[in-house]
Amino acid sequence: MPSSKPVATLDVERRNTLIEVARHSITHGLDYARPLTIDPTTYHPDLQQRRASFVTLHLGRQLRGCIGHLEALRPLVADVADNAYAAAFRDPRFSPLGKAEWPQVSLSLSILSKPQPMHFSDEADLIRQLRPGEDGLILEDGMKRGTFLPSVWETLNNPAAFLRELKRKAGLDAEHWTETLKVSRYHTESFDESTAG
């Protein structure tokens, strides 16, 4: 099957701008305990487009925060600013980021494509369609919902295990399967401070 992984949509300058905005928003949060206010109209038109993003923080090799949106709710540059602040201070899995930690934190961004519903006859058919390293997935059943970014394939590279753990993340049993279960797939354009430029 040919890859449908998208080519980069942001040039080096736009990527670097988003990294700077994310870092500035976290620094602003440390100083003022609130997100950086962004006026999207002062940025390049590419960064004013409504797009969804995730911001991920690492301290050494350990995850230190990850927050984002699956739907494009606002201009990309504003979404990145808010998600950077939230990843640092509002991820419920971690205590708020401290000033002493901040210099050691590395930051990466993922810009999401529009999710596309997947069509499958059963769980085995769904697993066969998954593309390790490419697909981000959104799994939904009733009020339960969870997502894994494509980067999760780095630690869960088996499609069946990837799906099981995504079910658990959504609050479902690993063996859960119903006719009402929905799965959508998306891709990301991901970069960090070392790869933005």
Backbone torsions as a table, in degrees:
resi	resn	phi	psi	omega
1	MET	NA	128.9	179.2
2	PRO	-67.2	147.7	179.8
3	SER	-71.2	139.3	174.9
4	SER	-108.7	16.1	179.5
5	LYS	-62.2	127.6	-174.0
6	PRO	-74.0	152.4	173.2
7	VAL	-76.3	163.9	179.9
8	ALA	-60.5	138.4	178.9
9	THR	-107.7	-10.7	-179.5
10	LEU	-117.2	134.6	178.3
11	ASP	-79.6	176.1	-175.1
12	VAL	-57.8	-43.1	-178.1
13	GLU	-62.6	-43.1	-179.6
14	ARG	-67.0	-39.9	178.1
15	ARG	-61.8	-45.4	179.4
16	ASN	-63.0	-36.9	177.3
17	THR	-61.4	-44.6	-179.5
18	LEU	-65.2	-39.1	175.9
19	ILE	-61.2	-44.2	179.6
20	GLU	-63.0	-42.4	179.2
21	VAL	-62.3	-43.7	179.8
22	ALA	-61.5	-45.5	179.7
23	ARG	-65.3	-42.0	179.8
24	HIS	-62.7	-39.0	-179.5
25	SER	-64.5	-39.6	178.6
26	ILE	-69.4	-42.9	176.8
27	THR	-60.3	-42.2	176.9
28	HIS	-60.8	-39.8	177.8
29	GLY	-64.1	-39.4	177.5
30	LEU	-64.4	-36.0	-177.2
31	ASP	-83.1	-35.9	-170.0
32	TYR	-125.3	-0.1	177.6
33	ALA	57.8	34.5	174.3
34	ARG	-155.4	158.1	-179.0
35	PRO	-66.8	157.2	173.7
36	LEU	-69.3	132.5	176.4
37	THR	-85.5	127.8	-175.2
38	ILE	-113.1	134.8	169.2
39	ASP	-103.1	99.1	-174.6
40	PRO	-58.3	-26.6	-176.0
41	THR	-67.8	-14.0	178.9
42	THR	-88.4	1.4	-178.2
43	TYR	-110.8	165.9	179.1
44	HIS	-54.9	145.4	179.8
45	PRO	-53.8	-32.0	177.9
46	ASP	-60.2	-31.9	-177.6
47	LEU	-90.0	-5.8	176.6
48	GLN	-91.0	-11.8	179.9
49	GLN	-66.5	144.8	175.8
50	ARG	-72.4	113.5	178.0
51	ARG	-145.3	153.6	179.8
52	ALA	-94.8	147.1	-178.1
53	SER	-143.5	161.2	169.2
54	PHE	-126.8	143.5	173.2
55	VAL	-118.1	128.3	-178.6
56	THR	-119.4	134.2	177.9
57	LEU	-114.0	139.8	174.0
58	HIS	-127.5	141.8	172.1
59	LEU	-114.7	106.1	-167.9
60	GLY	66.4	-127.7	178.2
61	ARG	-97.8	1.2	-174.8
62	GLN	-96.3	136.9	174.0
63	LEU	-58.8	136.2	-180.0
64	ARG	-123.2	-2.7	178.0
65	GLY	160.3	144.1	176.8
66	CYS	-156.0	116.6	-179.0
67	ILE	-138.1	144.2	176.6
68	GLY	-171.1	-172.1	179.5
69	HIS	-127.5	147.8	177.0
70	LEU	-93.3	-22.4	179.0
71	GLU	-106.7	148.0	176.6
72	ALA	-79.8	101.8	-174.1
73	LEU	-101.5	-21.8	-172.3
74	ARG	-160.3	174.7	178.1
75	PRO	-55.3	141.6	-175.2
76	LEU	-53.6	-45.7	-176.1
77	VAL	-63.4	-35.8	177.6
78	ALA	-72.0	-37.8	178.6
79	ASP	-62.8	-42.9	178.8
80	VAL	-63.5	-43.4	-180.0
81	ALA	-60.5	-46.8	-178.6
82	ASP	-68.8	-40.4	-179.1
83	ASN	-69.4	-33.8	176.7
84	ALA	-62.9	-46.4	177.6
85	TYR	-60.0	-46.3	-177.8
86	ALA	-64.8	-39.0	178.5
87	ALA	-62.7	-35.3	-178.6
88	ALA	-79.3	-34.3	-169.4
89	PHE	-124.7	-10.3	-173.8
90	ARG	-127.2	5.4	176.0
91	ASP	-70.9	116.8	-174.5
92	PRO	-64.7	-13.7	179.8
93	ARG	-79.1	-13.1	-173.4
94	PHE	-134.2	156.9	170.7
95	SER	-73.7	157.2	178.9
96	PRO	-56.6	143.8	179.9
97	LEU	-60.9	137.7	178.5
98	GLY	-101.3	157.7	-179.3
99	LYS	-60.5	-32.9	-178.7
100	ALA	-68.9	-30.4	-179.6
101	GLU	-78.4	-33.4	-167.6
102	TRP	-51.1	-43.2	-178.5
103	PRO	-62.7	-22.1	-178.0
104	GLN	-95.0	-2.0	-175.6
105	VAL	-84.5	133.8	171.6
106	SER	-104.0	154.5	-169.5
107	LEU	-132.6	138.2	174.6
108	SER	-135.8	153.1	-178.8
109	LEU	-121.3	145.3	173.3
110	SER	-128.8	122.8	177.9
111	ILE	-102.5	123.9	-170.7
112	LEU	-92.2	144.2	167.6
113	SER	-80.1	169.9	177.7
114	LYS	-70.7	127.3	-179.9
115	PRO	-61.5	140.9	178.9
116	GLN	-117.7	126.5	179.3
117	PRO	-60.0	141.0	175.9
118	MET	-99.5	149.5	179.7
119	HIS	-120.1	127.1	-175.3
120	PHE	-151.4	154.1	-177.8
121	SER	-90.4	-30.4	178.9
122	ASP	-160.5	-177.3	-176.4
123	GLU	-63.8	-39.4	179.7
124	ALA	-62.9	-38.5	178.5
125	ASP	-65.8	-41.7	177.5
126	LEU	-61.0	-47.1	-178.4
127	ILE	-60.7	-39.2	179.7
128	ARG	-63.0	-29.7	-176.8
129	GLN	-82.5	-14.5	-175.8
130	LEU	-70.4	142.4	-179.3
131	ARG	-116.5	97.4	-179.2
132	PRO	-53.9	136.5	178.6
133	GLY	85.0	-12.5	-177.4
134	GLU	-114.7	-47.0	-170.1
135	ASP	-84.2	129.1	159.0
136	GLY	-92.6	145.0	-177.2
137	LEU	-124.5	143.6	169.1
138	ILE	-117.1	122.2	179.8
139	LEU	-113.6	132.5	-178.2
140	GLU	-137.5	139.8	169.9
141	ASP	-151.8	112.0	-175.1
142	GLY	62.5	-126.5	-179.2
143	MET	-88.8	-3.4	-178.4
144	LYS	-88.1	137.9	-178.1
145	ARG	-154.8	141.1	176.9
146	GLY	-154.2	159.7	177.5
147	THR	-140.4	150.0	168.6
148	PHE	-123.8	129.3	171.7
149	LEU	-69.9	158.2	177.1
150	PRO	-55.9	-27.6	-179.3
151	SER	-63.3	-20.5	179.6
152	VAL	-65.3	-22.6	176.4
153	TRP	-59.5	-22.4	-179.5
154	GLU	-63.3	-29.1	179.4
155	THR	-110.7	-16.7	177.7
156	LEU	-129.0	79.4	-171.5
157	ASN	-91.8	2.0	175.9
158	ASN	-97.9	123.1	-175.4
159	PRO	-55.5	-40.4	180.0
160	ALA	-65.9	-42.0	178.5
161	ALA	-67.9	-38.1	177.9
162	PHE	-58.0	-46.9	-179.3
163	LEU	-67.0	-41.9	178.7
164	ARG	-59.0	-46.6	-177.5
165	GLU	-69.4	-32.1	176.4
166	LEU	-66.0	-38.7	175.5
167	LYS	-59.7	-45.2	179.4
168	ARG	-61.1	-42.1	179.6
169	LYS	-61.2	-33.8	179.8
170	ALA	-78.3	-2.4	-180.0
171	GLY	88.2	19.9	-179.9
172	LEU	-110.6	162.0	174.1
173	ASP	-68.8	148.3	-177.3
174	ALA	-61.0	-27.3	-179.6
175	GLU	-96.5	5.6	-176.5
176	HIS	-58.3	135.0	173.0
177	TRP	-156.3	127.2	175.5
178	THR	-139.7	166.6	177.5
179	GLU	-71.0	-16.8	-178.0
180	THR	-91.4	-3.8	-178.6
181	LEU	-67.9	132.3	-180.0
182	LYS	-120.3	142.0	177.0
183	VAL	-133.9	132.6	174.0
184	SER	-120.7	151.9	-178.9
185	ARG	-119.6	145.8	175.8
186	TYR	-143.8	168.5	175.9
187	HIS	-121.6	165.5	178.3
188	THR	-131.7	149.3	166.6
189	GLU	-101.7	107.7	-172.0
190	SER	-114.0	143.2	178.9
191	PHE	-160.6	158.5	176.5
192	ASP	-132.2	-169.8	-176.1
193	GLU	-63.3	-27.5	-179.1
194	SER	-85.5	-23.1	-176.3
195	THR	-110.5	-7.4	-179.4
196	ALA	-59.4	-40.9	-179.8
197	GLY	-110.5	NA	NA
